[in-house]
Amino acid sequence: MRRLVTALIPAVSVALTACVGTLPGSSPDESTDAAAAGSGGSTGGSTGGTGAATGGAGPAMGGAGGTPATREGELFVPGPGAPMNLAVDSTYLYWARQIPNDTGGFALMKAPLHGAGPPVRIAPLTTSGVWVAVEEPNVYFAQDGYAGQSSFIYQVGLNGVPAMIASEGMDRIAKFAVRHGTVYWADGWGNLKKAAAMAGATPTMLATGFGYPQSMTVDDRNVYWVSDGHIMKVGIAGGQSTELAYSSTGADSLAVDGSHLYWIRGNDNAVMQVGIDGGAVEAVNAPTNTDQYVSSVAIDASVLYWADSLGAVFARTPADGVRVVVPRGGAGPARGLVFDATDAYWIAGDQIYRAPK
């Protein structure tokens, strides 16, 4: 049951220049990252959410089995540097190191899924605030323009050299996704765009006029996003935007399967669903207590997963109902769920965990 889940994001053609280039000072770099693999450094401390971690290098990832399984799952990558999200393909897990450490700065990273081996630095980055996605054989990352930085989307191929796909200047790339050779993104000014996943492609506007996007996702038919509690969709070719649902308490963390769109409803720990063509809005799970909130939802084939603030991971199938994948532990809020054929991966604090699905 291992499967790819890409980082989440979101017909008038817009004049947006996308040029070919490389990051300043970047070059192919597949050397072992000593900061993540060193066994003598101190493990970085952690903060909640996407907050920073402090401290030096963490210990190496375990061998084929990693560290012993615990209630929080198996510790897969210690001290990855406060990644904002994860992406996975058939061979590697990917993330962006947001915190410089003793031997390296911001970096696009990967770790092998099978067998022993430390994390590897794919390419250097120039800033934090980086989201990642993958569609074999390429890896993609977006710098969101935080703190006055320009926003870019890059593709990294087998040669390890980042090539620019799109530039948004000071308009923050808030969310992005890659599907079937097309990159989709939403900026901080309420514009949803797409472009072919290649250098020099011309972006196309899909939707505009909404607020800052909290989450977005895409399937073969539509791009879905949420802004200020409005759960919206537009066809991948553009056209009229449609509101599928509204949550007065807010919504986040969209996921879609072949029939339904899912999200976290603000303030009450509910995972909600609505048909991708509209219909009744329903709660998938019932809130259990006020100290527990849902921190991430994701789809793997026909299975819906969600994770909560107490480190638990749950799965629901239409036939079997809800089961516990990882019981509540002490690792902190679990977020950024992704899947390969057999395992689930997630972030808790400044650690990356995995557990069998």
Residue pairs with C-beta under 8 A, 6 or more apart in sequence:
1 300
1 301
1 303
1 339
1 341
1 342
1 357
2 88
2 90
2 113
2 339
2 340
2 341
2 342
2 343
2 357
3 300
3 301
3 339
3 340
3 341
4 87
4 88
4 89
4 90
4 134
4 135
4 338
4 339
4 340
5 87
5 88
5 298
5 299
5 300
5 337
5 338
5 339
6 87
6 133
6 134
6 135
6 177
6 178
6 179
6 338
7 85
7 86
7 87
7 131
7 132
7 133
7 176
7 177
8 85
8 175
8 177
8 215
8 216
8 217
8 253
8 254
8 255
9 131
9 133
9 142
9 173
9 174
9 175
9 176
9 177
9 184
9 185
9 186
9 213
9 215
9 216
9 217
9 218
10 175
10 176
10 177
10 184
10 185
10 186
10 192
10 206
10 207
10 213
10 216
10 218
10 223
10 224
10 225
11 204
11 205
11 206
11 237
11 238
11 239
12 204
12 205
12 238
13 202
13 203
13 204
13 205
14 193
14 203
14 204
14 205
16 166
16 167
16 168
16 193
16 202
16 203
17 167
18 164
18 165
18 166
18 167
18 195
18 199
18 200
18 201
18 202
18 203
19 164
19 167
19 199
19 200
20 163
20 164
20 199
20 200
21 163
21 164
22 161
22 162
22 163
22 164
23 123
23 124
23 125
23 126
23 154
23 162
24 126
25 124
25 126
26 123
26 124
26 161
26 162
27 160
27 161
28 123
28 159
28 160
28 161
29 121
29 122
29 123
29 124
29 160
30 120
30 121
30 122
30 160
31 120
31 121
32 118
32 119
32 120
32 121
33 103
33 104
33 107
33 109
33 118
33 119
33 120
33 121
34 57
34 103
34 104
35 41
35 56
35 57
35 58
35 79
35 81
35 97
35 101
35 102
35 103
35 104
36 57
36 58
36 60
36 61
36 77
36 78
36 79
36 80
36 81
36 97
36 109
36 111
36 118
36 119
37 57
37 60
37 61
37 118
37 119
38 57
38 58
38 59
38 60
38 103
39 59
39 60
40 57
41 55
41 56
41 57
41 58
41 59
41 101
41 102
42 55
42 56
42 57
42 58
43 55
43 58
43 59
43 78
43 79
44 53
44 54
44 55
44 56
44 57
44 58
44 78
44 79
44 81
44 99
44 101
44 350
45 53
45 54
45 55
45 350
46 53
46 82
46 332
46 349
46 350
46 351
47 53
47 82
47 349
47 350
48 332
48 333
48 349
49 333
49 335
50 82
50 83
50 84
50 98
51 82
52 82
52 98
52 99
53 79
53 81
53 82
53 99
53 349
53 350
54 99
55 79
55 101
56 101
56 102
57 79
57 101
57 102
57 103
58 78
58 79
58 80
59 78
60 118
61 76
61 77
61 78
61 111
61 116
61 117
61 118
61 119
62 74
62 75
62 116
63 115
63 116
64 114
64 115
64 116
65 74
66 74
66 75
66 76
66 354
67 74
67 75
68 74
69 355
70 329
71 311
71 326
71 327
71 328
71 329
71 330
72 311
72 326
72 329
72 330
72 331
72 348
72 353
73 313
73 326
73 329
73 331
73 344
73 346
73 353
73 354
73 355
74 353
74 354
74 355
75 351
75 352
75 353
76 93
76 111
76 345
76 352
76 353
76 354
77 93
77 111
77 119
77 351
77 352
78 351
78 352
79 101
79 350
79 351
80 95
80 97
80 109
80 119
80 347
80 350
80 351
80 352
81 95
81 96
81 97
81 98
81 99
81 100
81 101
81 107
81 109
81 350
82 97
82 98
82 99
82 350
83 95
83 96
83 97
83 98
83 132
83 336
83 347
83 352
84 96
84 98
84 129
84 130
84 131
84 132
84 336
85 95
85 131
85 132
85 336
85 347
86 93
86 94
86 95
86 132
86 336
86 338
86 345
86 346
86 347
86 352
87 93
87 94
87 95
87 132
87 133
87 134
87 139
87 338
88 94
88 113
88 134
88 338
88 339
88 340
88 345
89 134
89 135
89 136
89 340
90 113
90 136
90 340
90 341
91 112
91 113
91 114
92 110
92 111
92 112
92 113
93 110
93 111
93 113
93 338
93 345
93 352
94 108
94 109
94 110
94 122
94 132
94 134
94 139
95 109
95 110
95 132
95 352
96 106
96 107
96 108
96 109
96 125
96 128
96 130
96 131
96 132
96 141
97 104
97 106
97 107
97 108
97 109
97 125
98 106
98 128
98 129
98 130
99 128
99 350
100 106
104 121
104 124
105 124
105 125
106 124
106 125
106 126
106 127
106 128
106 130
107 121
107 122
107 123
107 124
107 125
108 121
108 122
108 123
108 124
108 125
108 130
108 132
108 139
108 141
108 156
108 162
109 119
109 120
109 121
109 122
110 119
110 120
110 122
110 139
111 117
111 118
111 119
111 120
111 352
113 340
113 343
122 139
122 156
122 160
123 156
123 160
123 161
123 162
125 141
125 143
126 143
127 143
127 146
127 149
128 146
129 143
129 144
129 145
129 146
129 147
129 149
130 141
130 142
130 143
130 144
131 141
131 142
131 144
131 173
131 175
131 176
132 139
132 140
132 141
133 139
133 140
133 141
133 142
133 176
133 177
133 178
134 140
134 178
135 178
135 179
135 180
135 181
135 197
137 157
137 158
138 155
138 156
138 157
138 197
139 155
139 156
140 153
140 154
140 155
140 156
140 165
140 176
140 178
140 183
140 197
141 153
141 154
141 156
141 162
142 151
142 152
142 153
142 154
142 173
142 176
142 185
143 149
143 150
143 151
143 152
143 173
144 151
144 172
144 173
144 174
145 151
145 168
145 169
145 170
145 171
145 172
145 173
145 188
146 172
148 170
150 167
150 168
150 169
150 170
151 167
151 168
151 169
151 170
151 171
151 172
151 173
151 187
152 164
152 166
152 167
152 168
152 173
153 164
153 165
153 166
153 173
153 176
153 183
153 185
154 162
154 163
154 164
154 165
155 162
155 163
155 165
155 197
155 198
155 199
156 162
156 163
157 163
163 199
164 199
165 183
165 195
165 197
165 198
165 199
165 201
166 173
166 183
166 185
166 193
166 195
166 201
166 203
168 185
168 187
171 187
171 188
171 189
171 191
172 187
172 188
173 185
173 186
173 187
174 185
174 186
174 187
174 188
174 212
174 213
175 185
175 186
175 213
175 215
175 216
175 225
176 183
176 184
176 185
176 186
176 216
177 183
177 184
177 185
177 216
177 217
177 218
177 223
178 184
178 197
179 218
179 219
179 220
180 220
181 196
181 197
182 194
182 195
182 196
182 197
182 236
183 194
183 195
183 196
183 197
184 192
184 193
184 194
184 206
184 216
184 218
184 223
184 236
185 192
185 193
185 194
186 192
186 193
186 213
186 216
186 225
187 193
188 212
190 208
190 209
190 210
190 211
190 212
190 213
190 227
191 205
191 207
191 208
192 205
192 206
192 207
192 208
192 210
192 213
192 216
192 223
192 225
192 234
193 203
193 204
193 205
193 206
194 203
194 204
194 206
194 223
194 236
195 201
195 202
195 203
195 204
204 238
205 238
206 223
206 234
206 236
206 238
207 223
207 232
207 234
207 238
207 241
210 225
210 227
210 228
210 230
210 232
210 241
211 227
211 228
212 227
212 228
213 225
213 226
213 227
214 226
214 227
214 250
214 251
214 252
215 225
215 226
215 251
215 252
215 253
215 254
215 263
216 223
216 224
216 225
216 226
216 254
217 223
217 224
217 225
217 254
217 255
217 256
217 261
218 224
218 236
218 256
219 256
219 258
219 276
220 236
221 235
221 236
221 276
222 233
222 234
222 235
222 236
222 276
223 233
223 234
223 235
223 236
224 231
224 232
224 233
224 244
224 254
224 256
224 261
224 276
225 231
225 232
225 233
225 254
226 232
226 251
226 252
226 254
226 263
228 250
229 246
229 247
229 248
229 249
229 250
229 251
229 266
230 243
230 246
231 243
231 244
231 245
231 246
231 247
231 251
231 254
231 261
231 263
231 274
232 241
232 242
232 243
232 244
233 241
233 242
233 244
233 261
233 276
234 240
234 241
234 242
242 278
244 261
244 274
244 275
244 276
244 278
245 251
245 272
245 274
245 281
247 263
247 265
247 266
247 272
249 265
249 266
249 267
249 268
250 265
250 266
250 267
251 263
251 264
251 265
251 266
251 272
252 263
252 264
252 266
253 263
253 264
253 294
253 295
253 296
253 297
254 261
254 262
254 263
254 297
255 261
255 262
255 263
255 297
255 298
255 299
255 304
256 262
256 276
256 299
257 299
257 301
257 302
257 304
258 302
259 275
259 276
260 273
260 274
260 275
260 276
261 273
261 274
261 275
261 276
262 271
262 272
262 273
262 284
262 297
262 299
262 304
263 271
263 272
263 297
264 270
264 271
264 272
264 294
264 295
264 296
264 297
264 306
265 271
265 272
265 283
268 287
269 285
269 287
269 288
269 292
269 293
269 294
269 308
270 283
270 284
270 285
270 286
270 287
270 294
271 283
271 284
271 285
271 294
271 297
271 304
271 306
272 281
272 282
272 283
272 284
273 281
273 282
273 283
273 284
274 280
274 281
274 282
284 304
284 316
285 294
285 306
285 314
285 316
285 322
291 309
291 310
292 308
292 309
292 310
293 308
293 309
294 306
294 307
294 308
294 309
295 307
295 308
295 309
295 333
295 334
295 335
296 306
296 307
296 334
296 335
296 336
296 337
296 346
297 304
297 305
297 306
297 307
297 337
298 304
298 305
298 306
298 337
298 338
298 339
299 305
300 339
300 344
300 357
302 317
302 318
303 315
303 316
303 317
303 357
304 315
304 316
304 317
305 313
305 314
305 315
305 316
305 325
305 337
305 339
305 344
306 313
306 314
306 337
307 313
307 314
307 333
307 334
307 335
307 337
307 346
308 314
308 328
308 333
308 334
309 332
309 333
310 328
310 329
310 333
311 326
311 328
311 329
311 330
311 331
311 332
311 333
311 334
311 348
312 324
312 326
312 327
312 328
312 329
312 334
313 324
313 325
313 326
313 334
313 337
313 344
313 346
313 355
314 322
314 323
314 324
314 325
315 322
315 323
315 325
315 357
316 322
316 323
325 344
325 355
325 356
325 357
326 334
326 344
326 353
326 355
331 348
331 349
331 351
331 353
332 348
332 349
333 348
334 346
334 347
334 348
334 353
335 346
335 347
335 348
336 345
336 346
336 347
337 344
337 345
337 346
338 344
338 345
338 346
339 345
339 357
342 356
342 357
343 354
343 355
343 356
343 357
344 354
344 355
344 356
344 357
345 352
345 353
345 354
346 352
346 353
346 354
347 353
